[in-house]
Amino acid sequence: MINWIEKAQWLCLPPHCIRCQGACDRALDLCQACEKELPWLQVACPRCALEIPLQAQQCGQCITSPPAFTQTCSCFIYESPLTNYIHQLKFQHRLLYAHIMGTLLSQQLIRHYNKFPQAILPIPLHIKRLNQRGYNQALEIAKPIAKALNLPILHKHSQRTRHTNAQAQTEASKRAGNIQGAFRLTQSIPYSYVAIVDDVMTTGNTAHEFSKLLLANGVEQVDVWCVARTQVHSII
């Protein structure tokens, strides 16, 4: 269930930084000093957002086995304090974090793109998990992005058909099979170029599987937008 008290406080009270608890002089509950100290992703593979050496153009995995999506734009490495923020969003009903992270991601996207995709698709949750949580965190992150970029959100066009285990809790060798065939479209996608939104990319298997479905049904290009990217040393 959505924490309406927190939402009302966020709308009515002056912003305070979630990290240092100080007052903010902008309409975001994260001060600029604390924002700079977050684990920003620096040099990364343009396709999957894994960290790469400065002189490399892509990671070895994308060269040898390219994913279905074309490129990934992410803000952060998935480490503290981002791990805590996303945990608070997903399991403690702290929707304030979705607004903050979606806003920061939208700013990153504005810096990254010359021409935006035509629409946004949040990665869908299975109905069982959606009912347990009360909301889809990917949709909540997508809302400030859609507002900032003036893009439609297609959150009713797809669904997750299987209640899969969380990718982060699945053995690396079983992650592709865990998510295979887990999505379907409920409506046709009236755009040729879309972006899918999620909170964290772990291995990229979820984004790859969802992108394959979209490409098989008329979409020509799929990009991935995620708040944070788990790096190789964290998923082995």
MORACOR-V564778 format. One record per residue. PHI is phi in radians with two decimals (none if undefined). Layout:
BEGIN
{{PHI} {PHI}}
END
This chain:
BEGIN
{{none} {-1.19} {-1.38} {-1.23} {-1.11} {-1.10} {-1.11} {-1.14} {-1.11} {-1.10} {-1.32} {-1.79} {-1.73} {-1.08} {-1.11} {-2.25} {-1.15} {-1.23} {-1.73} {-1.86} {1.20} {-1.40} {-1.21} {-1.81} {-1.74} {-2.54} {-1.43} {-2.67} {-1.40} {-2.72} {-1.29} {-1.13} {-1.12} {-1.25} {-1.05} {-1.13} {-1.52} {-1.20} {-1.34} {-1.14} {-1.33} {-1.71} {-1.55} {-2.44} {-1.04} {-1.15} {-1.52} {-2.15} {1.25} {-1.31} {-1.07} {-2.39} {-1.07} {-0.98} {-1.45} {-1.39} {-1.69} {-2.55} {-1.34} {-1.07} {-1.13} {-1.25} {-1.25} {-1.47} {-2.50} {-1.13} {-1.29} {-1.23} {-1.45} {-1.50} {-2.70} {-2.24} {-2.04} {-2.36} {-1.59} {-2.26} {-1.38} {-1.38} {-2.59} {-1.00} {-1.58} {-1.07} {-1.02} {-1.21} {-1.07} {-1.23} {-1.09} {-1.08} {-1.13} {-1.37} {-2.13} {-2.09} {1.07} {-1.60} {-1.21} {-0.97} {-1.19} {-1.13} {-1.11} {-1.11} {-1.20} {-1.15} {-1.16} {-1.12} {-1.17} {-1.10} {-1.16} {-1.13} {-1.14} {-1.08} {-1.24} {-1.49} {-1.77} {-1.68} {-2.36} {-1.43} {-1.01} {-1.54} {-2.83} {-2.05} {-2.15} {-1.19} {-1.06} {-1.34} {-1.63} {-1.16} {-1.00} {-1.13} {-1.22} {-1.11} {-1.17} {-1.17} {-1.46} {1.65} {-2.91} {-1.76} {-1.08} {-1.15} {-1.15} {-1.13} {-1.18} {-1.20} {-1.06} {-1.16} {-1.17} {-1.06} {-1.16} {-1.18} {-1.77} {1.01} {-2.10} {-1.29} {-1.83} {-1.73} {-1.56} {-1.93} {-1.68} {-2.60} {-2.61} {-1.59} {-1.61} {-2.19} {-1.48} {-1.47} {-1.20} {-1.06} {-1.04} {-1.15} {-1.78} {-1.89} {-0.98} {-0.94} {-1.24} {-1.92} {-1.18} {-1.12} {-1.19} {-1.09} {-1.81} {-1.06} {1.18} {-1.57} {-2.21} {-2.60} {-1.57} {-1.79} {-2.50} {-1.23} {-1.67} {-1.51} {-2.39} {-1.66} {-2.37} {-2.32} {-2.14} {-1.79} {-2.07} {-2.58} {-1.35} {-2.34} {-1.75} {-1.65} {-1.84} {1.66} {-1.15} {-1.11} {-1.10} {-1.11} {-1.14} {-1.17} {-1.12} {-0.99} {-1.08} {-1.14} {-1.17} {-1.34} {-2.15} {1.82} {-1.30} {-1.72} {-2.55} {-2.22} {-1.87} {-2.03} {-2.09} {-2.42} {-1.15} {-2.40} {-2.16} {-1.25} {-1.68} {-0.96} {-1.13} {-1.61} {-2.02} {-1.25}}
END
